[in-house]
Amino acid sequence: MTENENADNESPAARRLAAIARLTVDRSNQITWYCRGCDKPIKNGKGYLVADEWAAGQKKRRWKELAKDRKPGDIIAFQKLEEGEWDELFDLVPWAAWHRSCDTTRQRVEYWFPIEDIRTVDDFLHWNSHLMEKPWLEYTNWRDLSSSLSHGMRRAVRLEAGERG
């Protein structure tokens, strides 16, 4: 089975989990990002965190278009969706960490920042505050990435408590 056929057979939840940029958090709240291409840690100056801003904007426009055409009592005008558009509409645009040398997926309009700018939980909170102002953010998996960071922090705290106890 090809990679595309395999992706078509995955559930939306499995695709969503697979799309989250991989990271770990240590006890000092330092974040290690792993390259989507080679799955190796990314050193400062060697990579970035990126999302396809154009795709997120397109998704936002499509949702607005569907909401505009809804009738009273409709949740949203889903009857206007074409075949295959349902999953695409609900799939969030992924954030991915890449080594510059591994990224072969460059998009039309990307929003990116160097990996060294998001190495600590404080850095993440800064970027979170900044990104919250972007009108396309809710159409990306930033929320899932935030949750992944939170789980990593709790794991680091539990490990530290276990080492002391």
HELIX and SHEET records of a PDB file:
HELIX    1   1 GLU A    3  ASN A    9  1                                   7    
HELIX    2   2 PRO A   12  ALA A   18  1                                   7    
HELIX    3   3 GLU A   53  LYS A   68  1                                  16    
HELIX    4   4 PHE A   78  LYS A   80  5                                   3    
HELIX    5   5 GLU A   85  PHE A   90  1                                   6    
HELIX    6   6 ILE A  115  ILE A  118  5                                   4    
HELIX    7   7 VAL A  121  LEU A  131  1                                  11    
HELIX    8   8 LEU A  137  TYR A  139  5                                   3    
HELIX    9   9 TRP A  142  ARG A  164  1                                  23    
SHEET    1   A 2 LEU A  23  VAL A  25  0                                        
SHEET    2   A 2 ILE A  31  TRP A  33 -1                                        
SHEET    1   B 3 TRP A  95  HIS A  99  0                                        
SHEET    2   B 3 GLY A  47  ASP A  52 -1                                        
SHEET    3   B 3 GLU A 110  PRO A 114 -1                                        
END                                                                             
